[in-house]
């Protein structure tokens, strides 16, 4: 596994900590889920754009 880190301002950190506690999940669990959702959404966007904008190759054959 690799580590991802970021800095938050105090108010965002306090809110995030509270919401994690309310859910009964660690900050790491929440962040892993959010990152996974973000990556999945990006992959979906890439696949969709490939379908919408196909590459056409014209051959001299």
C-alpha positions in Angstrom: 0.0 0.0 0.0 1.0 3.6 -0.5 0.2 6.7 1.5 -1.7 9.8 0.4 -1.8 12.9 2.6 -3.2 16.3 2.6 -3.5 19.3 4.9 -7.0 20.7 5.8 -7.9 23.9 7.5 -9.0 23.5 11.1 -12.7 23.9 10.4 -12.7 21.3 7.6 -10.7 18.9 9.7 -13.1 19.2 12.7 -16.1 18.6 10.4 -14.5 15.7 8.7 -13.5 14.1 12.1 -17.1 14.6 13.4 -18.7 13.0 10.3 -16.3 10.1 10.4 -17.0 9.5 14.1 -20.8 9.8 13.5 -20.4 7.1 10.8 -18.2 4.9 13.0 -15.5 4.8 10.4 -11.9 5.9 10.4 -10.7 8.9 8.4 -8.6 6.4 6.3 -11.6 4.3 5.5 -13.6 7.3 4.3 -10.7 8.6 2.2 -10.1 5.2 0.6 -13.8 5.1 -0.4 -13.8 8.6 -1.8 -10.6 8.0 -3.7 -12.0 4.8 -5.1 -15.2 6.6 -6.2 -13.2 9.4 -7.8 -11.0 6.9 -9.8 -14.1 4.9 -10.9 -15.8 8.1 -12.1 -12.6 9.1 -14.0 -12.4 5.7 -15.7 -16.1 5.9 -16.6 -15.5 9.3 -18.2 -12.5 8.0 -20.2 -14.6 5.1 -21.5 -17.5 7.3 -22.4 -15.3 9.8 -24.2 -13.6 7.0 -26.1 -17.0 5.9 -27.4 -18.1 9.5 -28.2 -14.9 10.4 -30.0 -13.6 7.4 -31.9 -10.3 7.7 -33.7 -10.6 7.2 -37.5 -7.5 6.1 -39.4 -7.5 6.5 -43.2 -5.3 4.1 -45.0 -3.8 4.4 -48.5 -4.6 0.7 -49.2 
